[in-house]
Amino acid sequence: MEFNLLHPVDHEGYLFSQNRCVWVNGPVIVGAGPSGLATAACLREQGVPFVVIERANCIASLWQKRTYDRLKLHLPKQFCQLPRLPFPEDYPEYPSKKQFIQYLESYTHKFEIKPQFNESVQLARFDETSGLWRVKTESISGEVEYICRWLVVATGENAVCVTPEIEGLNQFSGEVLHVSDYKSGERFKGKKVLVVGCGNSGMEVSLDLCNHEASPSMVVRSSVHVLPREILGKSTFELAVLLMKWLPLWLVDKLILILAWFVLGNIERYGLKRPSMGPLQLKNTTGKTPVLDIGALSKIRSGGIEVVPGIKRFTEKQVEFINGETMDIDSVLLATGYRSNVPFWLQEKEFFAKNGFPKTEFPHSWKGKSGLYAVGFTRRGLSGAASDAIKIAQDIGGVWRQEIKQKRRPTACLRRCISQF
């Protein structure tokens, strides 16, 4: 199948053929979450056309469909805003889930970002012969193959729910729910709920369950850093960022832990053992985020939330812990996190590792070879994604502007687009 690249294209710069083969003049961005939207906005500013592919039917599907109602941003809004558009001044310091979604919708409208919704990428690979990326997607209307010079992976760190294999879990007669399907503790009133996981999600849903008169028990299998969200009226994260401008990381970790001890006291007496590695070093090394306490610790102190050890097995109506004790429970809530889905669809082994993250560390994890880019994999939240988006757009934009400056002759240029999937 041949088509003339001088045929008219739409405003986003791509051309449809009868056989659903799409030539994209600019990059293809996979994912319409905050990372993909930020990259698209920065490309728009550079004057580079693009296509955004999204498997869901909306932007930021993680926020819109897989988060609980009480969720708020854990960091101050100035650390969570996307490039070129600050949060509204009347927003609180920690915007709610609803406010953040409204902000993203305004962002999408301002920069005229129009994702191709309900298209799931099945396979993407670099064609050495043509020097182009070939991206195969599936939707209700059928298969589409996108051909492009640049591929931006913006599916993020939290694309797929992690469900652990625990002995007997499939025999448990009560409800088993991943935190991605949890909205509110209202439906669990009066029930004994086992929350598996003690990260920010596990802590927060345990608090929500407690506030809705449920009886949550939280599994703490390993060590965890719990820090106050604020110290002396200032965000703990903001304080850490400020200190790191003047002090080495190990010393900042020690100072933060000393200040946390003054605010929270000794948390190990409640079954929350701290890791030997400091919170910032642990985050940089493993990606494990410290828990920012917003009230769960006081419920643990008062007995509203019970801390329990690791799980050995489930039976029909009970859970047995590794210390031999058992507990009757009504429901299980899995706050066991998410993982990247990149290895399932991207045929590339040099830049991305088997865990779906770039092999190179921040701040060099945004660019691979052959026009491959990654945004939102820094383990540094929205600020890391914003930084990557700016770099990617500038890199592509530089090449784009250089090429359009070259003298163009009005001669037809034919390309052969042959699907090899």
PyMOL commands that set and color helices and strands:
alter all, ss='L'
color gray80, all
select helices_A, chain A and resi 34-46+61-65+77-79+97-110+169-171+179-181+185-188+200-211+236-244+249-264+267-270+279-286+296-302+342-345+381-405
alter helices_A, ss='H'
color red, helices_A
select strands_A, chain A and resi 2-4+14-16+21-24+28-30+51-53+120-127+132-139+142-148+151-153+160-161+175-178+192-196+215-219+226-228+230-231+234-235+291-293+306-308+311-314+318-321+326-328+331-334+338-339+346-347+372-374+414-416
alter strands_A, ss='S'
color yellow, strands_A
deselect
rebuild
show_as cartoon
